[in-house]
Amino acid sequence: MRPSGRQTDDMRNVTIETGVTRHAEGSCLIKMGETHVLCTASVEDRVPPFMRNTGLGWVTAEYGMLPRATHTRMRREAKNGQSGRTQEIQRLIGRSLRAGVDRVALGERQITVDCDVIQADGGTRCASITGGWVALKLAVNKLMKAGDVLSDPLIDPVAAISCGIYAGQPVLDLDYPEDSEAGVDGNFVMTAGKMIEVQMSAEGATFSRDEMNTLLDLAEKGVAELTAAQLAAVTG
């Protein structure tokens, strides 16, 4: 039995509220159970120096957690410098979102996706990627409406979900109590039925090829549900 009472293939409740900030070109608040992440997308008519005069656009990301997003207060990273974990997560978000972008169609401009964790209960990087794509899509829609971008540069939705082996059972969408005790923990980033990145590790117990396949099946189910929620959010 999972601590939440969910079945092994049950997601937490997912909601995506769009247009939650006034100034960002795209924004949403994604809630996956008790994990809440504010995602904003900001458009700039410039690219990093290494991209200049290439005709290609760029999508990047930044990630952070509010001091009291967790059970105990954390010190602000703005004061102490980013941790290795934060740097790794924001690089993951950036390259995941870029995998679903036609950078030629985007044109020579940069979109920065900021993901700020308001409340954490496991799966913050996955929620950030999923919500980050919604904010990115809304920003792109605004560019297209203004005529600045002629064709949609977003190829397919990009979403991410965690899966793992908890109490000997493969389960979908780990919350914190499961994530902290899982024997195997994994994050799956996918688009249109194809994988972008898989992060898997044994956390005290090895796993078999069959278990890996089961986790992948769960991930595909979860990503399909998240993609449906993403599309409903950007078209509703």
C-alpha positions as CSV (number, residue, x, y, z in Angstrom):
1,M,0.0,0.0,0.0
2,R,1.3,3.4,-1.0
3,P,1.3,6.1,1.8
4,S,-1.2,8.2,-0.2
5,G,-3.5,5.2,-0.8
6,R,-3.0,5.5,-4.6
7,Q,-2.8,2.4,-6.8
8,T,0.6,1.7,-8.3
9,D,-0.3,3.3,-11.6
10,D,-2.2,6.3,-10.2
11,M,-0.9,9.9,-10.7
12,R,-1.4,12.5,-8.1
13,N,-4.0,15.1,-8.9
14,V,-2.6,17.5,-11.6
15,T,-3.8,21.1,-12.2
16,I,-2.3,23.7,-14.4
17,E,-3.5,27.3,-14.0
18,T,-2.3,29.7,-16.7
19,G,-1.8,33.5,-16.8
20,V,-0.8,33.7,-13.2
21,T,1.6,36.6,-13.6
22,R,1.1,40.0,-15.2
23,H,4.4,40.6,-17.0
24,A,5.8,37.3,-18.3
25,E,4.9,36.4,-21.9
26,G,3.8,33.0,-20.6
27,S,3.1,31.7,-17.1
28,C,1.4,28.9,-15.2
29,L,1.2,27.4,-11.7
30,I,1.4,23.6,-11.9
31,K,0.3,21.5,-9.0
32,M,1.1,17.8,-8.9
33,G,-0.3,16.8,-5.6
34,E,1.4,18.9,-2.9
35,T,4.2,19.9,-5.2
36,H,3.5,23.4,-6.6
37,V,5.8,25.2,-9.1
38,L,5.4,28.6,-10.6
39,C,6.7,28.7,-14.2
40,T,7.2,31.8,-16.3
41,A,8.6,32.3,-19.8
42,S,10.4,35.5,-20.8
43,V,11.2,36.5,-24.4
44,E,14.3,38.5,-25.4
45,D,15.3,39.6,-28.8
46,R,18.8,38.5,-28.4
47,V,20.7,35.2,-27.9
48,P,23.8,34.2,-26.0
49,P,27.1,35.3,-27.7
50,F,27.8,31.7,-28.9
51,M,24.5,31.8,-30.8
52,R,24.8,35.2,-32.5
53,N,24.4,35.3,-36.3
54,T,23.4,31.7,-36.5
55,G,19.7,32.3,-37.2
56,L,18.9,29.9,-34.4
57,G,16.8,30.6,-31.3
58,W,17.7,29.5,-27.8
59,V,15.6,28.2,-24.9
60,T,17.2,28.0,-21.4
61,A,15.9,27.6,-17.9
62,E,16.5,28.6,-14.3
63,Y,15.3,26.7,-11.2
64,G,15.0,27.5,-7.6
65,M,13.2,26.6,-4.4
66,L,11.7,29.1,-2.0
67,P,13.2,28.9,1.5
68,R,10.2,27.3,3.1
69,A,9.2,25.1,0.2
70,T,10.3,22.1,2.3
71,H,9.7,20.9,5.9
72,T,12.5,23.1,7.2
73,R,13.7,26.4,6.0
74,M,16.6,26.5,3.5
75,R,18.9,29.4,3.1
76,R,18.4,31.4,-0.1
77,E,20.8,30.4,-2.9
78,A,20.9,34.0,-4.0
79,K,22.9,34.6,-0.8
80,N,25.0,31.5,-0.7
81,G,25.4,30.6,-4.4
82,Q,23.7,27.8,-6.3
83,S,24.1,24.2,-5.2
84,G,25.2,21.5,-7.6
85,R,21.7,20.0,-7.4
86,T,20.1,23.3,-8.6
87,Q,22.6,23.6,-11.5
88,E,22.0,20.1,-12.6
89,I,18.2,20.5,-12.4
90,Q,18.0,23.7,-14.4
91,R,20.3,22.3,-17.1
92,L,18.0,19.3,-17.3
93,I,15.0,21.6,-17.7
94,G,16.7,23.6,-20.4
95,R,17.9,20.7,-22.6
96,S,14.5,18.9,-22.1
97,L,12.6,21.9,-23.4
98,R,15.0,22.5,-26.3
99,A,14.5,19.0,-27.5
100,G,10.9,20.0,-28.5
101,V,11.8,23.2,-30.2
102,D,12.5,24.0,-33.9
103,R,15.1,26.6,-33.3
104,V,15.1,27.8,-36.9
105,A,11.4,28.6,-36.7
106,L,11.9,30.3,-33.3
107,G,14.4,32.8,-34.9
108,E,17.3,34.5,-33.3
109,R,15.7,35.2,-29.9
110,Q,16.0,33.6,-26.4
111,I,13.2,32.4,-24.2
112,T,14.1,31.9,-20.5
113,V,11.9,29.6,-18.5
114,D,12.0,30.3,-14.8
115,C,10.8,27.5,-12.4
116,D,10.3,28.5,-8.8
117,V,9.2,25.8,-6.4
118,I,6.6,27.2,-4.0
119,Q,6.0,23.9,-2.2
120,A,7.9,20.6,-2.6
121,D,6.6,17.1,-2.1
122,G,8.7,15.1,-4.5
123,G,9.0,15.4,-8.3
124,T,9.9,19.1,-8.5
125,R,12.1,18.7,-11.6
126,C,9.4,16.8,-13.4
127,A,6.7,19.4,-12.5
128,S,9.1,22.1,-13.6
129,I,9.6,20.6,-17.0
130,T,5.9,19.9,-17.5
131,G,4.8,23.3,-16.4
132,G,7.8,25.0,-18.1
133,W,6.5,23.7,-21.5
134,V,3.1,25.3,-20.8
135,A,4.7,28.6,-20.1
136,L,6.9,28.3,-23.1
137,K,3.9,27.4,-25.4
138,L,2.0,30.5,-24.1
139,A,5.0,32.7,-24.8
140,V,5.3,31.3,-28.3
141,N,1.6,31.7,-28.9
142,K,2.0,35.4,-28.1
143,L,4.9,35.7,-30.6
144,M,2.8,34.1,-33.3
145,K,-0.2,36.3,-32.6
146,A,2.1,39.4,-33.0
147,G,3.5,38.0,-36.2
148,D,7.0,37.8,-34.8
149,V,7.1,34.1,-35.4
150,L,5.5,32.7,-38.6
151,S,5.2,29.0,-37.8
152,D,4.9,27.2,-34.5
153,P,8.5,26.3,-33.3
154,L,7.2,23.9,-30.7
155,I,7.2,20.4,-32.3
156,D,5.5,18.4,-29.5
157,P,4.7,18.8,-25.8
158,V,7.5,17.9,-23.5
159,A,6.6,16.4,-20.1
160,A,8.3,14.5,-17.3
161,I,7.3,12.1,-14.6
162,S,9.0,10.1,-11.8
163,C,8.7,6.4,-11.4
164,G,10.4,4.1,-8.9
165,I,10.3,0.9,-6.9
166,Y,8.7,1.5,-3.5
167,A,8.2,-1.3,-1.0
168,G,9.1,-3.8,-3.8
169,Q,6.5,-2.5,-6.3
170,P,7.0,-0.3,-9.4
171,V,5.0,2.9,-8.8
172,L,4.1,6.0,-10.8
173,D,4.6,9.6,-9.7
174,L,6.5,9.4,-6.4
175,D,5.7,11.8,-3.7
176,Y,8.2,12.7,-1.0
177,P,7.5,9.8,1.4
178,E,8.0,7.3,-1.4
179,D,10.9,9.2,-3.0
180,S,12.8,9.3,0.2
181,E,12.5,5.5,0.8
182,A,12.4,4.2,-2.8
183,G,14.8,1.3,-3.7
184,V,15.0,2.6,-7.2
185,D,14.2,6.1,-8.4
186,G,13.9,7.4,-11.9
187,N,12.8,10.5,-13.9
188,F,11.5,10.1,-17.4
189,V,11.4,13.1,-19.9
190,M,9.4,12.3,-23.0
191,T,7.7,13.9,-26.0
192,A,5.2,12.3,-28.4
193,G,6.0,8.8,-27.2
194,K,9.8,9.2,-27.6
195,M,12.3,9.6,-24.8
196,I,14.4,12.7,-24.3
197,E,16.2,11.8,-21.1
198,V,16.0,9.1,-18.5
199,Q,17.6,9.4,-15.1
200,M,17.6,6.1,-13.2
201,S,19.5,5.0,-10.1
202,A,19.4,2.2,-7.5
203,E,19.0,3.7,-4.1
204,G,20.0,0.6,-2.1
205,A,18.5,-2.1,-4.3
206,T,19.4,-3.1,-7.9
207,F,16.7,-3.5,-10.5
208,S,16.1,-5.9,-13.4
209,R,15.5,-5.3,-17.1
210,D,11.8,-6.4,-16.6
211,E,11.4,-3.9,-13.8
212,M,12.9,-1.2,-16.0
213,N,10.4,-2.0,-18.7
214,T,7.6,-1.8,-16.2
215,L,8.8,1.6,-15.0
216,L,8.9,2.8,-18.6
217,D,5.4,1.6,-19.2
218,L,4.3,3.5,-16.2
219,A,6.1,6.6,-17.4
220,E,4.5,6.5,-20.8
221,K,1.1,6.3,-19.1
222,G,1.9,9.2,-16.8
223,V,3.3,11.4,-19.6
224,A,0.2,10.8,-21.7
225,E,-1.9,12.1,-18.9
226,L,0.3,15.1,-18.4
227,T,0.4,15.9,-22.1
228,A,-3.4,15.9,-22.1
229,A,-3.4,18.3,-19.2
230,Q,-0.8,20.5,-20.9
231,L,-2.8,20.8,-24.1
232,A,-6.0,21.5,-22.2
233,A,-4.2,24.3,-20.4
234,V,-2.9,26.0,-23.5
235,T,-6.0,25.7,-25.5
236,G,-8.7,26.2,-22.8
